[in-house]
């Protein structure tokens, strides 16, 4: 893959690079192909999106100056934080020729941890592992909420992409408080109470005075968030996970009905993970090429054999309870068992048994906010290295969940892929994490994967449900499914805050209207 | 990642093995965030996936590698942090060893570089020569600044090293009363000279727990140091000597386990089955010896530690890379320390190497010192009374930068089960 220069004339780009060198220093801008090209790598079917260079700013002021220079020279910037975003294809931009603003390398400071008021303030490059380590040396007074992604992902980037975890603090945006943002026009915005000079409540009081602006910076390209407050949960004395195995595919109906009752009535503090057989065993097993055709979905009889081999059913349900002592958590789990075991189909698996199984231990780690890298071998379920999550929304309703399972299985079956799904279940909706795994070295299979993803967007939209976090390659496609002035309004805001369109044009489909015009 | 090897290339089992590993790489990039040199230098070619590409191109092109490729591969610590992170389970250890051996055989290094590498390979694998060198180093210390970064650094490093003799030197069998187990003990080459407290503590600990200790005379170096310097022939020569001796101990003397307390050596001994796989005379014996190799912490968990005193001290446990990434021995040392009554603290960024990495701190002193300082700063963050680890290389490296007293895990276990207090803790209580 070659790097490409911006669509701007070479003289303009050279002038931009020279000016940026003056801001960040000679060693903090990379133009060498072997370094730069990695930032354009993309696992998605359409392949890599070459970038022009990589800039490593040290602080908000340098970011501001770079954005002003980008405006002056009409050069486009694509900010990235920490991690690889492999779960959603890559961290590559939507369109080629942009300069990557790599915030992970130098802007990786934990600015503050306030143990009394239970929050941290982080820069974009702070990883989950770094924050976990810092809490650990402090004796874990507070607990992190992590994703099941790898430890090098970070809270700021995940929040901005509407990511979520599994503990009571699962809603990362809700648990964020106060941002500093360099807007596309070069202004520096402090949101919420942070707008008051010398504010002491920036990271504890969410809504401030006037419009609540923080949400504008989620899944958008209006500004570069350079610091953010993250609320942290006091670590409970005891955490105990519970697991249930259900034998049949259609048991998802019963699981959702019970889950809704438990969640709406606050009987389970964590989210519930409802994991299908292949998702659960795929971290250890591989597609059985000796028993099934790789060009098709795994047959039900082979899947049944693998369930027996791995001692699980069609679905595994997990969650956790917190308490002051062992008796409290055991009593709590007894109550939860009484609901899940009522129909007689569930088999209870205590945590001490489940934790011997690496694929279930991932769940236990999630509920105590421990970063884990163990889920990613799932990407090797099929050979070839193509992989992404697909995340449609499912209501916590038994019959609809069964319909959604059928819809997903129909789509995946049509394109010859496997149903690999984990519902992350809240009170009213679940994010149904589907994992699409394919051979990206095979052009025919690549084309099938692309068509499959688009079918998910189309057919779920037709049923009335959006796919919530598409990879960059599919973001414009997904956004164009939305009506009711939504994308037009997003573009209007883009024009107001980033009038020259210097920030990540095309991210979440926003800012492409200028090309169209 | 697709390789471009010809069918003829692939007839060579080494190339075939390398190709299979290279093709597993999907360029996900998880390895970059946990690779110490990438974290410090930010260069993709100083990260595992960059090095995988470089090794592939070097082997495909054949002939002498270019100096840039050699520079980036030399900078690899072989800490194997990437193997813990990689979801596709690339055998990076195998790949980097192939790359290093290829460089050693096909690249002519500058004269001073060659001399230094030969000096290190010969000295550190020969306790007699190493002991002599330690004495000579005393004379060289005042001139360390004049000897260049690497040689001067090596001489300066000897400041904290005190050559000594083990209380069990020359003892081939140390009995236990009563004898419940029979084990062989590998005394690391360097440890025989400057880490005799570790050896003595290990022997006392084992004997106290009913283990008769065998030290076959024919076992010299395990081969780890030459292996990681690309000197595969020397490494395999040492490995064959050790395999022959230990196989004999297993078959004739009923030795149940080969105990290693220098984890860098342990990783190599556990890999003998692979290192000698193409040697029909030794392959099977090497496999059996590998299966018997255990880190001292693994063995003590199996035997069951019997503490006698309960020191109320906070210990920051440093995971040697060879244990946490190479052997995946992570919980056992912590379990033993807790059982012995210590409070155990994890060190932030525990996945990152301390910069010791066998001979790395001698050959790449600048990167090693940055890693050493970073590790020491992380150790201080724990506010522990003691730092404990399982490898003499890490002890030497971290000891240069951290103010906290540094001991080997076995010294604490020996103390807690009735042995003497570790000398490094003399001023602590």
HADDOCK unambig.tbl for C-alpha pairs under 7 A between the chains (distance, minus, plus):
assign (segid A and resid 35 and name CA) (segid B and resid 43 and name CA) 6.44 0.50 0.50
assign (segid A and resid 35 and name CA) (segid B and resid 44 and name CA) 5.61 0.50 0.50
assign (segid A and resid 84 and name CA) (segid B and resid 29 and name CA) 6.70 0.50 0.50
assign (segid A and resid 84 and name CA) (segid B and resid 30 and name CA) 6.93 0.50 0.50
assign (segid A and resid 86 and name CA) (segid B and resid 28 and name CA) 6.61 0.50 0.50
assign (segid A and resid 133 and name CA) (segid B and resid 348 and name CA) 4.98 0.50 0.50
assign (segid A and resid 133 and name CA) (segid B and resid 349 and name CA) 6.94 0.50 0.50
assign (segid A and resid 134 and name CA) (segid B and resid 348 and name CA) 6.96 0.50 0.50
assign (segid A and resid 137 and name CA) (segid B and resid 381 and name CA) 6.74 0.50 0.50
assign (segid A and resid 137 and name CA) (segid B and resid 382 and name CA) 5.45 0.50 0.50
assign (segid A and resid 152 and name CA) (segid B and resid 33 and name CA) 6.50 0.50 0.50
assign (segid A and resid 373 and name CA) (segid B and resid 85 and name CA) 6.96 0.50 0.50
assign (segid A and resid 376 and name CA) (segid B and resid 87 and name CA) 5.71 0.50 0.50
assign (segid A and resid 377 and name CA) (segid B and resid 87 and name CA) 4.69 0.50 0.50
assign (segid A and resid 377 and name CA) (segid B and resid 88 and name CA) 6.52 0.50 0.50
assign (segid A and resid 380 and name CA) (segid B and resid 88 and name CA) 6.70 0.50 0.50
assign (segid A and resid 385 and name CA) (segid B and resid 26 and name CA) 5.72 0.50 0.50
